[in-house]
Each structure stands twice: as C-alpha cells, then as structure tokens.
Amino acid sequence: MFRKTTSLFVIGLFFFGCSVAQELNAKVTVIYNQISTTIDRKVFKTLQTGLNNFINKRKWSSDAFEANEKIQCNFLINLQTVVETNVYKATITVQSGRPVYNTSYLAPMINFQDNDLTFRYQEFQPLEFNENRVSGTEPLAANLTAVLAFYVNLILALDYDSFSPRGGDPYFQKAINIVNSAPDGRGISGWKPFDGQRNRYWLAENFMNSRYTMIHDVYYTYYRQALDKYYENEAETRDQVINCLNLLNTLNTETPNLMVMSFFFQGKSEEIIRIFKKAGPQDKMRAAELLQKVDITNAAKYKQELK
C-alpha cells in the first residue's frame, strides 16, 4: 500500500530519482552570532553538518519514499549562550511544508519556535538516538538528538494525517514516547507539564488526548479536502475550510487555550486570507467571525482583510 498518491506532487518542487528510504529533505542551520568568538567557529559548522546527516540519512519510518515524496522541512538552531564548557542554550525553529495538488504551492504545515533547547556538544561527538534509550548515556548530549527526533516524528505525523484520516497516529505515539523517556537533568526543560504551557509535553499531549481527536480531522480536512481541491473548485475549498474553523471553534469552546490551536495557525493567516479574499460576502463574513475567535493573535488582521 502506497503512503500517498504520487500524482499529488508537483514536478519542480522536488528532486527526482529512484526509490529511497529516507523521508525528509531537511535543511539544518546553526546560527552562532551570539556566541563568543573565543570559541572556534569550526565547531558549529561541524555540528551543522552532523545534524543534517543525522536527520537526512536516518530512516524514520517503515515506508519507502520516492525522492519526490520527501517532506520539505527546516530546522534553525539559534545558539544564545554558553552555559558551561561545551554546553549551549538555544532556540530551535521547526518548519515543514506540504505540496498542494495541481499547484506549485507549498503550504505551511509547521512553523514553530521552541525556546527550551539546552545541550552538550563537543566537536565530532557522535550524534546518536535510540528509541529504546532516549536519554542515552549522558542527558545533556542526548537532549539535542531527542528534541530533533521529537520534531521529526511530529513532522511525519502531521504529513501522514494530512493525507489519510488518523494516518499519523504511529508517529504521534513515537513523539509521546520520546516525551515520556526524555533526558532529565540540570538545565534540561520542555519535556515536563510544569515546564510551561507551550512546550513539547503539551504539544504531544494535545495530539494524543482522546478529548481532542477532532484536531486530526482538522488537519485532514484542511489539507486533503480543502487545499487539494483549490485548483478544481475554489468554492468547495472555502466550504471545507469553514468546516475546519467550525471544528476548531468547537474545540476551543470546550477547552480554551489549547496549545494545538495556536500551533495549527502559525504561518497560516496569510494563506487563509487569500482563500477567502475572493469569497462572497456571506462566506467572507462567516470566515472572519470564526477566525477572530479561534486565532486571536491574528484577529485584527482578519477583521481588516476580510471586510
């Protein structure tokens, strides 16, 4: 059984070739402008190369991906401070996209900044990850690959969810397994419920919580039933996006301030505005009304743009 229908992908967006095992076409960038120049910059370049190899050369699923099926994603690691020798505090921004059927458009899937990344790295240190021993032999060293593996599985989970109902379940399970077995130690945060309200724990919890299963329906409907139909039928796309917004409104009413709500909308406001710009007055008004409820961060933008 094929993971996706090859016809969904646009020639020119991806590299073509024979069947390959790896799932991601990832670009990892390490920014080190804030780190003292007394530290050899070559260390950070070696780290960047190692992380690109770690993600792109590892097999993360049991499926074989064609080259044109690889998921486009970016990881930006911004080193902020040196906590101690070879230990860094950083942020990591994760982005992934999904091609829209019959267009040259890559729709944003994830656009999220995680501010809780502290790790130990010494040049040429092996970058290892074992699902059965996430914490490794040294927590601070293992934390870097654990965080990356968490987001890789989240990227896969949402991509699969966008092509088939609940298709991403195995990868959401892997993500929460990483959370439950995450490295623990001084300076490590983002894995526990008490580490804040917007962290890896709550992201995995929201996606796995049976009370919030409609979020999976939202991802499938938004990408497969809405965006993939845009080329053929713009009116149907708008109807399906309205369906998504109704589901999100229900979810938000039942459980306000869920992390998955803001997570879904990051990077999507301009896309949704474009979808409804040419809509009739009734659809435009209904969309604006719902959007101002479920995406408060961009409420003023929706009010202005969808008059």
C-alpha positions as YAML, in Angstrom:
chain: A
units: angstrom
residues:
- id: 1
  name: MET
  ca: [0.00, 0.00, 0.00]
- id: 2
  name: PHE
  ca: [1.46, 3.34, -1.03]
- id: 3
  name: ARG
  ca: [1.69, 6.11, 1.54]
- id: 4
  name: LYS
  ca: [0.49, 8.77, -0.89]
- id: 5
  name: THR
  ca: [-0.70, 9.15, -4.43]
- id: 6
  name: THR
  ca: [2.26, 10.23, -6.50]
- id: 7
  name: SER
  ca: [0.07, 12.46, -8.67]
- id: 8
  name: LEU
  ca: [-0.38, 14.77, -5.70]
- id: 9
  name: PHE
  ca: [3.13, 16.08, -6.13]
- id: 10
  name: VAL
  ca: [4.27, 18.84, -8.40]
- id: 11
  name: ILE
  ca: [7.22, 18.41, -10.73]
- id: 12
  name: GLY
  ca: [9.76, 21.10, -9.97]
- id: 13
  name: LEU
  ca: [9.19, 21.25, -6.23]
- id: 14
  name: PHE
  ca: [11.26, 18.18, -5.50]
- id: 15
  name: PHE
  ca: [14.26, 16.27, -6.69]
- id: 16
  name: PHE
  ca: [13.50, 13.16, -8.72]
- id: 17
  name: GLY
  ca: [15.27, 9.85, -8.67]
- id: 18
  name: CYS
  ca: [14.93, 6.23, -7.80]
- id: 19
  name: SER
  ca: [13.18, 4.94, -4.70]
- id: 20
  name: VAL
  ca: [14.88, 5.96, -1.46]
- id: 21
  name: ALA
  ca: [14.37, 5.06, 2.17]
- id: 22
  name: GLN
  ca: [14.73, 8.45, 3.80]
- id: 23
  name: GLU
  ca: [11.60, 10.51, 4.36]
- id: 24
  name: LEU
  ca: [12.87, 14.05, 4.78]
- id: 25
  name: ASN
  ca: [14.59, 16.68, 2.70]
- id: 26
  name: ALA
  ca: [15.70, 18.69, 5.71]
- id: 27
  name: LYS
  ca: [17.96, 21.68, 6.00]
- id: 28
  name: VAL
  ca: [19.53, 22.26, 9.42]
- id: 29
  name: THR
  ca: [21.11, 25.65, 10.05]
- id: 30
  name: VAL
  ca: [23.10, 26.52, 13.17]
- id: 31
  name: ILE
  ca: [23.32, 30.24, 13.98]
- id: 32
  name: TYR
  ca: [26.11, 31.19, 16.38]
- id: 33
  name: ASN
  ca: [26.40, 35.00, 16.12]
- id: 34
  name: GLN
  ca: [25.69, 35.44, 19.84]
- id: 35
  name: ILE
  ca: [28.43, 33.05, 20.92]
- id: 36
  name: SER
  ca: [31.84, 34.45, 21.90]
- id: 37
  name: THR
  ca: [34.43, 34.43, 19.14]
- id: 38
  name: THR
  ca: [36.86, 32.79, 21.56]
- id: 39
  name: ILE
  ca: [35.15, 29.52, 20.62]
- id: 40
  name: ASP
  ca: [36.37, 28.03, 17.33]
- id: 41
  name: ARG
  ca: [33.59, 28.60, 14.74]
- id: 42
  name: LYS
  ca: [34.53, 25.33, 13.08]
- id: 43
  name: VAL
  ca: [32.81, 23.52, 15.95]
- id: 44
  name: PHE
  ca: [29.44, 24.94, 14.92]
- id: 45
  name: LYS
  ca: [29.96, 24.14, 11.24]
- id: 46
  name: THR
  ca: [30.83, 20.56, 12.17]
- id: 47
  name: LEU
  ca: [27.69, 20.44, 14.33]
- id: 48
  name: GLN
  ca: [25.56, 21.71, 11.43]
- id: 49
  name: THR
  ca: [26.95, 19.09, 9.05]
- id: 50
  name: GLY
  ca: [26.43, 16.36, 11.63]
- id: 51
  name: LEU
  ca: [22.82, 17.35, 12.27]
- id: 52
  name: ASN
  ca: [22.00, 17.46, 8.57]
- id: 53
  name: ASN
  ca: [23.38, 13.95, 8.22]
- id: 54
  name: PHE
  ca: [21.61, 12.78, 11.38]
- id: 55
  name: ILE
  ca: [18.18, 13.78, 10.05]
- id: 56
  name: ASN
  ca: [18.53, 13.18, 6.32]
- id: 57
  name: LYS
  ca: [20.40, 9.89, 6.37]
- id: 58
  name: ARG
  ca: [18.38, 8.16, 9.07]
- id: 59
  name: LYS
  ca: [15.31, 6.06, 8.30]
- id: 60
  name: TRP
  ca: [12.43, 7.32, 10.42]
- id: 61
  name: SER
  ca: [9.53, 5.19, 9.12]
- id: 62
  name: SER
  ca: [8.86, 1.77, 7.67]
- id: 63
  name: ASP
  ca: [7.79, 3.26, 4.32]
- id: 64
  name: ALA
  ca: [9.96, 3.76, 1.25]
- id: 65
  name: PHE
  ca: [9.71, 7.32, -0.05]
- id: 66
  name: GLU
  ca: [10.32, 8.31, -3.64]
- id: 67
  name: ALA
  ca: [12.64, 11.30, -3.98]
- id: 68
  name: ASN
  ca: [9.67, 13.48, -4.99]
- id: 69
  name: GLU
  ca: [7.78, 12.39, -1.87]
- id: 70
  name: LYS
  ca: [10.34, 13.65, 0.60]
- id: 71
  name: ILE
  ca: [8.94, 16.12, 3.10]
- id: 72
  name: GLN
  ca: [10.46, 19.59, 2.84]
- id: 73
  name: CYS
  ca: [11.49, 20.92, 6.26]
- id: 74
  name: ASN
  ca: [13.88, 23.29, 8.01]
- id: 75
  name: PHE
  ca: [15.46, 23.32, 11.46]
- id: 76
  name: LEU
  ca: [17.06, 26.58, 12.61]
- id: 77
  name: ILE
  ca: [19.09, 26.24, 15.81]
- id: 78
  name: ASN
  ca: [19.97, 29.65, 17.22]
- id: 79
  name: LEU
  ca: [22.68, 29.38, 19.87]
- id: 80
  name: GLN
  ca: [22.16, 32.05, 22.52]
- id: 81
  name: THR
  ca: [24.54, 31.47, 25.42]
- id: 82
  name: VAL
  ca: [27.31, 29.20, 26.64]
- id: 83
  name: VAL
  ca: [26.07, 27.69, 29.90]
- id: 84
  name: GLU
  ca: [29.39, 25.99, 30.63]
- id: 85
  name: THR
  ca: [32.16, 24.45, 28.56]
- id: 86
  name: ASN
  ca: [30.58, 22.71, 25.52]
- id: 87
  name: VAL
  ca: [27.04, 23.32, 26.86]
- id: 88
  name: TYR
  ca: [24.76, 25.68, 24.92]
- id: 89
  name: LYS
  ca: [21.33, 27.18, 25.40]
- id: 90
  name: ALA
  ca: [19.45, 27.71, 22.16]
- id: 91
  name: THR
  ca: [16.12, 28.08, 20.44]
- id: 92
  name: ILE
  ca: [15.03, 25.78, 17.63]
- id: 93
  name: THR
  ca: [12.62, 26.83, 14.89]
- id: 94
  name: VAL
  ca: [10.94, 23.99, 13.02]
- id: 95
  name: GLN
  ca: [9.21, 24.43, 9.66]
- id: 96
  name: SER
  ca: [7.66, 21.93, 7.28]
- id: 97
  name: GLY
  ca: [5.53, 22.23, 4.16]
- id: 98
  name: ARG
  ca: [3.21, 20.14, 2.05]
- id: 99
  name: PRO
  ca: [2.64, 20.47, -1.70]
- id: 100
  name: VAL
  ca: [-0.90, 21.31, -2.82]
- id: 101
  name: TYR
  ca: [-2.33, 19.18, -5.61]
- id: 102
  name: ASN
  ca: [-2.17, 20.71, -9.11]
- id: 103
  name: THR
  ca: [-0.32, 23.83, -7.97]
- id: 104
  name: SER
  ca: [3.27, 24.93, -7.41]
- id: 105
  name: TYR
  ca: [2.37, 25.99, -3.88]
- id: 106
  name: LEU
  ca: [3.97, 24.51, -0.76]
- id: 107
  name: ALA
  ca: [1.51, 25.01, 2.08]
- id: 108
  name: PRO
  ca: [2.97, 25.57, 5.56]
- id: 109
  name: MET
  ca: [2.40, 22.64, 7.90]
- id: 110
  name: ILE
  ca: [4.59, 23.55, 10.90]
- id: 111
  name: ASN
  ca: [6.11, 26.92, 11.78]
- id: 112
  name: PHE
  ca: [7.07, 26.73, 15.43]
- id: 113
  name: GLN
  ca: [9.82, 28.09, 17.68]
- id: 114
  name: ASP
  ca: [10.83, 26.05, 20.72]
- id: 115
  name: ASN
  ca: [12.74, 28.11, 23.28]
- id: 116
  name: ASP
  ca: [13.80, 25.22, 25.51]
- id: 117
  name: LEU
  ca: [16.89, 23.63, 23.99]
- id: 118
  name: THR
  ca: [19.98, 23.11, 26.15]
- id: 119
  name: PHE
  ca: [22.57, 20.56, 25.08]
- id: 120
  name: ARG
  ca: [26.18, 19.49, 25.30]
- id: 121
  name: TYR
  ca: [28.24, 19.23, 22.13]
- id: 122
  name: GLN
  ca: [31.95, 18.67, 21.63]
- id: 123
  name: GLU
  ca: [33.30, 18.68, 18.09]
- id: 124
  name: PHE
  ca: [32.97, 15.29, 16.34]
- id: 125
  name: GLN
  ca: [30.85, 13.94, 19.18]
- id: 126
  name: PRO
  ca: [28.62, 11.16, 17.77]
- id: 127
  name: LEU
  ca: [25.00, 12.27, 17.24]
- id: 128
  name: GLU
  ca: [23.04, 9.23, 18.30]
- id: 129
  name: PHE
  ca: [19.42, 8.44, 19.01]
- id: 130
  name: ASN
  ca: [17.88, 5.19, 20.20]
- id: 131
  name: GLU
  ca: [14.09, 4.97, 20.55]
- id: 132
  name: ASN
  ca: [14.55, 2.42, 23.32]
- id: 133
  name: ARG
  ca: [17.00, 4.55, 25.24]
- id: 134
  name: VAL
  ca: [16.14, 8.17, 24.51]
- id: 135
  name: SER
  ca: [18.12, 9.56, 27.45]
- id: 136
  name: GLY
  ca: [21.33, 7.96, 26.19]
- id: 137
  name: THR
  ca: [24.43, 7.75, 28.38]
- id: 138
  name: GLU
  ca: [24.65, 11.50, 29.08]
- id: 139
  name: PRO
  ca: [21.41, 13.53, 29.32]
- id: 140
  name: LEU
  ca: [22.67, 16.88, 28.04]
- id: 141
  name: ALA
  ca: [24.29, 15.30, 24.98]
- id: 142
  name: ALA
  ca: [21.21, 13.16, 24.31]
- id: 143
  name: ASN
  ca: [18.86, 16.12, 24.67]
- id: 144
  name: LEU
  ca: [19.84, 17.56, 21.29]
- id: 145
  name: THR
  ca: [19.01, 14.44, 19.27]
- id: 146
  name: ALA
  ca: [15.94, 13.72, 21.40]
- id: 147
  name: VAL
  ca: [14.50, 17.16, 20.57]
- id: 148
  name: LEU
  ca: [15.24, 16.70, 16.87]
- id: 149
  name: ALA
  ca: [13.74, 13.19, 16.85]
- id: 150
  name: PHE
  ca: [10.62, 14.53, 18.57]
- id: 151
  name: TYR
  ca: [10.06, 17.13, 15.86]
- id: 152
  name: VAL
  ca: [10.92, 14.73, 13.04]
- id: 153
  name: ASN
  ca: [8.17, 12.41, 14.27]
- id: 154
  name: LEU
  ca: [5.78, 15.34, 14.61]
- id: 155
  name: ILE
  ca: [6.54, 16.37, 11.01]
- id: 156
  name: LEU
  ca: [5.85, 12.83, 9.82]
- id: 157
  name: ALA
  ca: [2.69, 12.53, 11.93]
- id: 158
  name: LEU
  ca: [1.09, 15.69, 10.57]
- id: 159
  name: ASP
  ca: [2.11, 14.90, 7.00]
- id: 160
  name: TYR
  ca: [0.50, 11.47, 7.21]
- id: 161
  name: ASP
  ca: [-2.57, 12.96, 8.93]
- id: 162
  name: SER
  ca: [-2.97, 15.36, 6.02]
- id: 163
  name: PHE
  ca: [-3.26, 12.52, 3.50]
- id: 164
  name: SER
  ca: [-5.41, 10.00, 5.38]
- id: 165
  name: PRO
  ca: [-7.64, 10.16, 8.48]
- id: 166
  name: ARG
  ca: [-5.52, 9.44, 11.57]
- id: 167
  name: GLY
  ca: [-2.67, 8.38, 9.31]
- id: 168
  name: GLY
  ca: [-0.14, 9.98, 11.63]
- id: 169
  name: ASP
  ca: [-1.04, 8.00, 14.77]
- id: 170
  name: PRO
  ca: [2.12, 5.81, 14.81]
- id: 171
  name: TYR
  ca: [4.34, 8.91, 14.72]
- id: 172
  name: PHE
  ca: [2.36, 10.81, 17.35]
- id: 173
  name: GLN
  ca: [2.86, 7.73, 19.52]
- id: 174
  name: LYS
  ca: [6.61, 7.83, 18.85]
- id: 175
  name: ALA
  ca: [6.67, 11.53, 19.73]
- id: 176
  name: ILE
  ca: [4.94, 10.99, 23.07]
- id: 177
  name: ASN
  ca: [7.20, 8.02, 23.79]
- id: 178
  name: ILE
  ca: [10.16, 10.38, 23.41]
- id: 179
  name: VAL
  ca: [8.50, 12.82, 25.81]
- id: 180
  name: ASN
  ca: [7.92, 10.07, 28.36]
- id: 181
  name: SER
  ca: [11.53, 8.83, 28.12]
- id: 182
  name: ALA
  ca: [13.22, 12.20, 27.58]
- id: 183
  name: PRO
  ca: [16.59, 13.11, 29.05]
- id: 184
  name: ASP
  ca: [16.32, 14.59, 32.53]
- id: 185
  name: GLY
  ca: [18.87, 16.71, 34.33]
- id: 186
  name: ARG
  ca: [20.05, 20.17, 35.29]
- id: 187
  name: GLY
  ca: [19.26, 22.74, 32.62]
- id: 188
  name: ILE
  ca: [17.01, 20.43, 30.57]
- id: 189
  name: SER
  ca: [13.44, 21.67, 30.12]
- id: 190
  name: GLY
  ca: [10.49, 21.47, 27.76]
- id: 191
  name: TRP
  ca: [9.61, 17.83, 28.42]
- id: 192
  name: LYS
  ca: [7.51, 18.20, 31.59]
- id: 193
  name: PRO
  ca: [3.99, 19.59, 32.18]
- id: 194
  name: PHE
  ca: [5.38, 22.03, 34.75]
- id: 195
  name: ASP
  ca: [8.00, 23.42, 32.32]
- id: 196
  name: GLY
  ca: [5.38, 25.80, 30.89]
- id: 197
  name: GLN
  ca: [2.14, 25.83, 28.94]
- id: 198
  name: ARG
  ca: [3.71, 25.81, 25.46]
- id: 199
  name: ASN
  ca: [6.26, 23.04, 25.30]
- id: 200
  name: ARG
  ca: [6.91, 19.60, 23.81]
- id: 201
  name: TYR
  ca: [4.98, 17.86, 26.56]
- id: 202
  name: TRP
  ca: [1.77, 19.77, 25.92]
- id: 203
  name: LEU
  ca: [2.11, 19.54, 22.16]
- id: 204
  name: ALA
  ca: [2.35, 15.75, 22.27]
- id: 205
  name: GLU
  ca: [-0.34, 15.54, 24.95]
- id: 206
  name: ASN
  ca: [-2.82, 17.59, 22.93]
- id: 207
  name: PHE
  ca: [-2.36, 15.49, 19.81]
- id: 208
  name: MET
  ca: [-2.67, 12.21, 21.73]
- id: 209
  name: ASN
  ca: [-5.52, 13.19, 24.08]
- id: 210
  name: SER
  ca: [-8.75, 11.40, 23.09]
- id: 211
  name: ARG
  ca: [-10.73, 14.50, 24.10]
- id: 212
  name: TYR
  ca: [-9.16, 16.48, 21.26]
- id: 213
  name: THR
  ca: [-9.37, 13.96, 18.41]
- id: 214
  name: MET
  ca: [-11.12, 16.46, 16.14]
- id: 215
  name: ILE
  ca: [-7.77, 18.23, 15.66]
- id: 216
  name: HIS
  ca: [-6.77, 15.28, 13.46]
- id: 217
  name: ASP
  ca: [-9.97, 15.75, 11.43]
- id: 218
  name: VAL
  ca: [-9.00, 19.39, 11.01]
- id: 219
  name: TYR
  ca: [-5.59, 18.56, 9.51]
- id: 220
  name: TYR
  ca: [-7.05, 16.00, 7.09]
- id: 221
  name: THR
  ca: [-9.94, 18.24, 6.05]
- id: 222
  name: TYR
  ca: [-7.84, 21.38, 5.70]
- id: 223
  name: TYR
  ca: [-5.14, 19.86, 3.51]
- id: 224
  name: ARG
  ca: [-6.77, 16.94, 1.68]
- id: 225
  name: GLN
  ca: [-10.39, 18.09, 1.40]
- id: 226
  name: ALA
  ca: [-9.77, 21.83, 1.13]
- id: 227
  name: LEU
  ca: [-6.38, 22.86, -0.23]
- id: 228
  name: ASP
  ca: [-6.02, 19.89, -2.59]
- id: 229
  name: LYS
  ca: [-9.36, 20.86, -4.19]
- id: 230
  name: TYR
  ca: [-8.50, 24.52, -4.65]
- id: 231
  name: TYR
  ca: [-7.39, 24.19, -8.27]
- id: 232
  name: GLU
  ca: [-10.58, 22.39, -9.27]
- id: 233
  name: ASN
  ca: [-13.17, 24.08, -7.08]
- id: 234
  name: GLU
  ca: [-12.42, 27.19, -5.01]
- id: 235
  name: ALA
  ca: [-15.94, 27.28, -3.57]
- id: 236
  name: GLU
  ca: [-15.60, 23.73, -2.21]
- id: 237
  name: THR
  ca: [-12.23, 24.64, -0.70]
- id: 238
  name: ARG
  ca: [-13.83, 27.53, 1.17]
- id: 239
  name: ASP
  ca: [-16.67, 25.31, 2.39]
- id: 240
  name: GLN
  ca: [-14.18, 22.78, 3.75]
- id: 241
  name: VAL
  ca: [-12.08, 25.47, 5.44]
- id: 242
  name: ILE
  ca: [-15.27, 26.75, 7.10]
- id: 243
  name: ASN
  ca: [-15.87, 23.17, 8.30]
- id: 244
  name: CYS
  ca: [-12.38, 23.19, 9.80]
- id: 245
  name: LEU
  ca: [-12.97, 26.51, 11.51]
- id: 246
  name: ASN
  ca: [-16.24, 25.21, 12.97]
- id: 247
  name: LEU
  ca: [-14.40, 22.17, 14.37]
- id: 248
  name: LEU
  ca: [-11.69, 24.40, 15.83]
- id: 249
  name: ASN
  ca: [-14.30, 26.71, 17.33]
- id: 250
  name: THR
  ca: [-15.99, 23.73, 18.99]
- id: 251
  name: LEU
  ca: [-12.65, 22.51, 20.32]
- id: 252
  name: ASN
  ca: [-11.75, 25.98, 21.59]
- id: 253
  name: THR
  ca: [-15.14, 26.43, 23.27]
- id: 254
  name: GLU
  ca: [-14.89, 23.08, 25.04]
- id: 255
  name: THR
  ca: [-11.22, 23.52, 26.07]
- id: 256
  name: PRO
  ca: [-9.90, 27.09, 25.74]
- id: 257
  name: ASN
  ca: [-6.21, 27.87, 25.28]
- id: 258
  name: LEU
  ca: [-5.09, 24.52, 23.92]
- id: 259
  name: MET
  ca: [-1.57, 24.58, 22.54]
- id: 260
  name: VAL
  ca: [-2.61, 22.81, 19.33]
- id: 261
  name: MET
  ca: [-4.87, 25.74, 18.45]
- id: 262
  name: SER
  ca: [-2.08, 28.31, 18.18]
- id: 263
  name: PHE
  ca: [0.23, 25.63, 16.75]
- id: 264
  name: PHE
  ca: [-2.17, 24.98, 13.87]
- id: 265
  name: PHE
  ca: [-2.47, 28.64, 12.88]
- id: 266
  name: GLN
  ca: [1.21, 29.62, 12.99]
- id: 267
  name: GLY
  ca: [2.17, 30.56, 9.45]
- id: 268
  name: LYS
  ca: [-1.35, 30.11, 8.05]
- id: 269
  name: SER
  ca: [-3.04, 33.52, 8.44]
- id: 270
  name: GLU
  ca: [-1.97, 34.88, 5.05]
- id: 271
  name: GLU
  ca: [-2.89, 31.60, 3.35]
- id: 272
  name: ILE
  ca: [-6.40, 31.60, 4.83]
- id: 273
  name: ILE
  ca: [-6.92, 35.27, 3.97]
- id: 274
  name: ARG
  ca: [-6.01, 34.53, 0.34]
- id: 275
  name: ILE
  ca: [-8.52, 31.67, 0.25]
- id: 276
  name: PHE
  ca: [-11.37, 33.96, 1.32]
- id: 277
  name: LYS
  ca: [-10.33, 37.21, -0.40]
- id: 278
  name: LYS
  ca: [-12.50, 36.42, -3.46]
- id: 279
  name: ALA
  ca: [-15.32, 34.79, -1.50]
- id: 280
  name: GLY
  ca: [-18.85, 36.13, -1.45]
- id: 281
  name: PRO
  ca: [-19.86, 38.47, 1.39]
- id: 282
  name: GLN
  ca: [-21.59, 35.74, 3.42]
- id: 283
  name: ASP
  ca: [-18.65, 33.30, 3.33]
- id: 284
  name: LYS
  ca: [-16.18, 36.10, 3.99]
- id: 285
  name: MET
  ca: [-18.15, 37.33, 6.98]
- id: 286
  name: ARG
  ca: [-18.57, 33.82, 8.41]
- id: 287
  name: ALA
  ca: [-14.85, 33.08, 7.99]
- id: 288
  name: ALA
  ca: [-13.83, 36.36, 9.62]
- id: 289
  name: GLU
  ca: [-16.19, 35.76, 12.53]
- id: 290
  name: LEU
  ca: [-14.80, 32.29, 13.22]
- id: 291
  name: LEU
  ca: [-11.17, 33.24, 12.66]
- id: 292
  name: GLN
  ca: [-11.34, 36.06, 15.18]
- id: 293
  name: LYS
  ca: [-12.49, 33.51, 17.77]
- id: 294
  name: VAL
  ca: [-10.01, 30.72, 17.09]
- id: 295
  name: ASP
  ca: [-6.90, 32.67, 16.06]
- id: 296
  name: ILE
  ca: [-6.88, 35.62, 18.43]
- id: 297
  name: THR
  ca: [-3.27, 36.54, 17.63]
- id: 298
  name: ASN
  ca: [-4.31, 37.48, 14.09]
- id: 299
  name: ALA
  ca: [-7.84, 38.67, 14.89]
- id: 300
  name: ALA
  ca: [-7.19, 42.29, 13.85]
- id: 301
  name: LYS
  ca: [-5.68, 41.13, 10.55]
- id: 302
  name: TYR
  ca: [-8.74, 39.01, 9.72]
- id: 303
  name: LYS
  ca: [-11.08, 41.84, 10.64]
- id: 304
  name: GLN
  ca: [-9.21, 44.24, 8.36]
- id: 305
  name: GLU
  ca: [-8.56, 41.92, 5.40]
- id: 306
  name: LEU
  ca: [-11.90, 40.07, 5.25]
- id: 307
  name: LYS
  ca: [-14.26, 43.03, 5.28]
...
